[in-house]
Amino acid sequence: MLSDALRYPLNGDGWLRTILVGGLLTILSVLVIPAFFVQGYYVRVLRGVANDDPDPPGFDDWVALFVDGLKLVVVNVLVVLAVFVVLGLVGIAFGGGSILASGGAEPGAASGILGAAGVAAVVVVSLLISYVTPAMFTNFAREDSIVAAFDVSTILAGALTVEYFVAWLLALAVGVVLGAIASFLSLLLVGIFGLFYTQVVTYYLFGRGFVDGLAASGDGASAAATPR
């Protein structure tokens, strides 16, 4: 899977143009609007992987590309809002428990334990959300529906599999290693194109892991939607 992911951005005849355009749009993302096109491209990567397309998508049909990027941003915003709600509830639950444990007096051992447990719960929730978010993005892309990003049963069917877990770990490793190298080279600008390449590789891994996980989980509708 890793070797396929690393080769993926270089497949096809137009790979050089794609990386150059993607890198340029990444540089121009400080102007905000180009960022939507970059996000839209990542949606196309996920959709292409879900459809077993061996070649990366190109930069064309710019209106549709922008719309896809806008939709992905909306999904991101909704995920962030959900995260704040969940973390807020966790904080209230453990914070209230800590107050009750102390009985309104000076904090004791019980309240200290509850406070530590609250911090641990926040960390666990944050990790879980970071784990399932790429699966949410992939399901959104393959179904072309924002609602699909919150289809809990389908997302868990793909994410709670060895295939997705391995792909997620590989994407994390690629992001750390190649991202660090590209960030260093970005001082010479050439690294920006490396950052775009790295992102495409990680999105490939996320998409591949999710659809392979769906197939392995025996999700009939999902397997039918993803030709193998």
C-alpha positions in Angstrom: 0.0 0.0 0.0 2.8 2.4 0.9 4.6 1.9 -2.4 1.4 2.5 -4.3 0.7 5.6 -2.4 4.2 7.1 -3.0 3.9 6.4 -6.7 0.3 7.6 -7.0 1.0 11.3 -7.5 3.5 10.5 -10.2 1.1 8.3 -12.3 -0.3 9.4 -15.6 1.0 11.7 -18.2 0.0 15.0 -16.6 1.6 14.4 -13.1 4.2 17.1 -13.4 1.6 19.8 -14.4 -0.6 18.6 -11.6 2.1 18.9 -8.9 3.2 22.3 -10.3 -0.4 23.7 -10.2 -1.1 22.1 -6.8 2.1 23.6 -5.4 1.3 27.0 -6.8 -2.2 27.0 -5.5 -0.8 25.9 -2.1 1.5 28.9 -2.1 -1.4 31.2 -3.1 -3.6 29.7 -0.4 -2.7 32.7 1.8 -5.2 34.6 -0.4 -7.9 32.1 0.9 -9.7 31.5 -2.5 -7.0 29.2 -3.9 -7.2 27.1 -0.8 -10.7 26.0 -1.8 -9.3 24.6 -5.1 -6.6 22.7 -3.2 -9.2 21.2 -0.9 -11.4 20.4 -3.8 -8.5 18.5 -5.4 -8.0 16.4 -2.2 -11.7 15.5 -2.5 -11.1 14.3 -6.0 -8.2 12.2 -4.8 -10.4 10.5 -2.3 -13.2 10.0 -4.8 -10.7 8.6 -7.4 -9.2 6.2 -4.9 -12.7 5.1 -3.9 -13.4 4.4 -7.6 -10.2 2.5 -8.1 -8.8 5.0 -10.5 -5.0 4.4 -10.6 -4.1 7.9 -11.8 -4.4 11.1 -9.8 -7.1 13.6 -11.0 -6.1 16.7 -12.9 -6.9 20.3 -12.2 -9.9 20.9 -14.5 -13.6 21.8 -14.2 -12.6 24.6 -11.8 -16.1 25.5 -10.8 -16.8 21.9 -9.6 -13.4 21.8 -8.0 -14.2 25.0 -6.0 -17.6 23.6 -4.9 -16.0 20.3 -3.7 -13.4 22.3 -1.7 -16.2 24.5 -0.2 -18.1 21.4 0.8 -15.0 19.9 2.4 -14.5 23.1 4.4 -18.1 22.9 5.6 -17.5 19.3 6.7 -14.4 20.5 8.6 -16.3 23.3 10.3 -19.1 20.9 11.4 -16.5 18.4 12.7 -14.8 21.2 14.7 -18.1 22.3 16.1 -18.9 18.7 17.1 -15.4 18.4 18.7 -16.0 21.5 20.8 -19.4 20.2 22.0 -18.0 16.8 22.9 -15.0 18.2 24.7 -17.2 20.7 26.4 -19.4 18.0 27.7 -16.4 16.0 28.9 -15.0 19.0 30.7 -18.3 19.8 32.4 -18.8 16.2 33.4 -15.3 15.8 35.0 -15.2 19.4 36.3 -18.6 18.9 38.0 -17.4 15.6 39.4 -14.3 17.2 40.8 -16.3 19.9 42.5 -18.6 17.3 44.1 -15.7 15.2 45.2 -14.1 18.1 46.9 -17.3 19.0 48.6 -16.7 22.7 48.1 -13.5 22.5 50.2 -9.9 22.5 49.2 -9.2 20.1 46.3 -8.3 16.6 47.6 -7.1 13.4 46.2 -10.5 12.4 44.7 -10.9 15.7 42.9 -7.3 15.5 41.7 -7.9 12.0 40.3 -11.1 13.2 38.5 -9.2 16.2 37.1 -6.5 13.9 35.7 -9.2 11.5 34.3 -10.8 14.5 32.6 -7.5 15.4 30.9 -7.1 11.8 29.8 -10.6 11.7 28.5 -10.0 14.9 26.4 -6.8 13.3 25.0 -8.6 10.1 24.1 -11.6 11.9 22.5 -9.2 14.1 20.5 -7.3 11.0 19.2 -10.5 9.2 18.3 -11.8 12.2 16.4 -8.4 12.6 14.5 -8.6 8.9 13.7 -12.1 8.9 12.2 -12.1 12.3 10.5 -10.2 11.1 7.4 -12.9 8.3 7.1 -15.6 11.0 7.3 -13.9 12.9 4.5 -13.6 9.8 2.4 -17.2 8.8 2.8 -18.2 12.4 2.0 -16.1 12.3 -1.2 -17.3 8.9 -2.4 -21.0 9.7 -1.8 -20.6 13.4 -2.8 -22.8 14.3 0.2 -22.1 16.2 3.3 -24.6 14.1 5.2 -22.5 11.0 4.3 -19.6 12.5 6.3 -21.8 11.8 9.4 -23.1 8.4 8.5 -21.8 6.8 11.7 -22.5 3.2 10.8 -20.7 3.3 7.4 -17.8 5.3 8.8 -17.3 2.9 11.7 -17.6 -0.1 9.4 -14.6 1.2 7.4 -12.6 2.8 10.2 -12.7 0.0 12.7 -10.7 -2.4 10.5 -7.1 -3.4 10.3 -6.9 -2.1 6.7 -7.9 1.5 7.8 -5.8 1.4 10.9 -2.6 0.4 9.0 -3.4 3.1 6.3 -3.9 5.7 9.0 -0.6 4.8 10.7 1.2 5.0 7.3 -0.4 8.3 6.5 0.8 9.6 9.9 4.3 8.4 9.3 4.4 9.9 5.7 3.1 13.2 7.0 5.7 13.4 9.7 8.7 12.3 7.6 8.0 13.8 4.2 6.2 16.8 5.7 9.3 17.6 7.8 11.6 17.3 4.7 9.3 19.4 2.6 8.9 22.0 5.3 12.6 22.4 5.5 12.9 22.7 1.7 10.0 25.2 1.7 12.6 27.8 2.6 13.7 27.4 -1.0 10.0 27.3 -2.2 10.5 24.0 -3.9 9.4 22.4 -0.6 5.9 23.7 -1.1 5.5 21.4 -4.1 6.8 18.6 -1.8 4.1 19.5 0.8 1.4 19.2 -1.9 2.9 15.8 -3.0 2.9 14.6 0.6 -0.7 15.6 1.1 -1.8 13.7 -2.0 0.0 10.6 -0.7 -1.7 10.9 2.7 -5.1 11.4 1.2 -4.5 8.4 -1.0 -3.7 6.3 2.1 -6.8 7.5 3.9 -9.0 6.7 1.0 -7.5 3.4 0.2 -7.6 2.3 3.8 -11.2 3.3 4.2 -12.6 1.6 1.1 -10.5 -1.5 1.7 -11.8 -1.5 5.2 -15.4 -1.3 4.0 -14.8 -4.2 1.6 -13.2 -6.3 4.4 -16.0 -5.5 6.8 -18.6 -7.0 4.4 -20.6 -3.8 4.0 -22.6 -4.8 1.0 -23.8 -1.4 -0.2 -20.3 0.1 0.3 -18.5 -2.7 -1.5 -21.0 -2.4 -4.4 -20.2 1.3 -4.6 -16.5 0.6 -4.8 -15.4 -1.5 -7.7 -12.5 -3.8 -6.9 
